[in-house]
Amino acid sequence: MLIWLGYSYLVLSVFTLLVYGKDKWAAKRQWRRTPEKTLHLLALIGGWPGAVLGQKLFRHKTQKHSFRRRFYCTVAGNLLLLALVIYRSEQQAFNDITSSLFRAYS
């Protein structure tokens, strides 16, 4: 389960980094931009490490305080969801082990 989560974060982070790069490129050329809602959604579902890297690497979305405030709320939301998933996974593993031990000694 945790390996799957790690790969998901990696893939989402790389994708999000590319989206930030594309958005910065579009901003410099005054072309159509990626909506902020999309950037926040990518962060919320696990792409926030790539977003942090993209913000630093491309110097993108670093001055807009309202964006950064929402961004850090999405990071916090993602980390809470991640903690819940890990907790539930560990709880299920513990229940499986204890029930197996109970059956073995009954």
N, C-alpha and C positions, 0 to 999 in steps of 0.2 A: 504494500500500500504506500509506504513512504517513498519507495523508489519511483512509483508512478507520479506521486506529487512532485518529486524533485525534477523529473523530466518535464512535467507540465509547466512548472515555474520557469525552467530553462527555455522551453519553446516559446512560451508567452512573453518572456522577457526579451528574447531576440526579436520577436515580431514587434513588440511595443517599441523597442529601440529603433527599428526600421521605420515605424510609423512616425515617431518623433523626428527622425532625420528627414523624412519626406515632408512633414509639416513645416519644418524650419526652411527647407529648400523652397517650398511653395510661398512661405511668408516673405522671403527675400525677393521673390519675383512677382509678388502681389497676385498670385494665382489662388485658385480655390483651396481653402484650408480644411484640415481635419477638424470636425466639431470637437469642442472641449468635452462634451458628453462622451464621445467615443474614447478620448484619452483617459477620462476618469473610469469608464467601464473597463478598459484594458487593465488599468491599475487595480481595480477592485477584484477582477477575476484571477489576478496573479502575475500580471506583467509589470508590477511596480518596480522591481529591481532594474529592469530595462528602462523604465521611465526615469528613474533617478539617474542612471548612467546617461541617458539621452539628454536630460536637462543639463547635466554638467558638461558633457562632451560637445553638444551643439549650442550651449548657452541659450537654451530654449525654455520659455515659460518660467524664467527665474525671477522676473521683476513684477509679475502680475500677482499681487498678494491674494486676491480672491481665488485665483486658480490654485495657488499653493496651499491655501487653507483647505479647500475641498480635496485636493490631492492627498494631503496627509490624513484627512478623514477616511478616504478610500483605502489608504494603506492600513490604517487602524482597523477598519472593517474587515479587510482581507486577513489580517493577522488574527483577529477574533474568530473568523470562520475557520482558519487553519488550525487554531488551537482547539476548536470544537471538534473538527474532523479527527485530529490526532487523539484527543481525549476519548472520543467514541470508539476509535479503532483500538486503542489500548484497553479500554473497558471491555470491549468484545473479546479481545485476546485473553484478558484475565478471566472472564466468564467461561471461555472455552477450556482453559487450563484447569480451572477449579472444578468444572463439571466432569472433565475427563478423570481427574484425580478422585472425585467422589464416586464415579462409576467403577473405577479400578479397585477401590477399597470397600465397596458395598457388597 
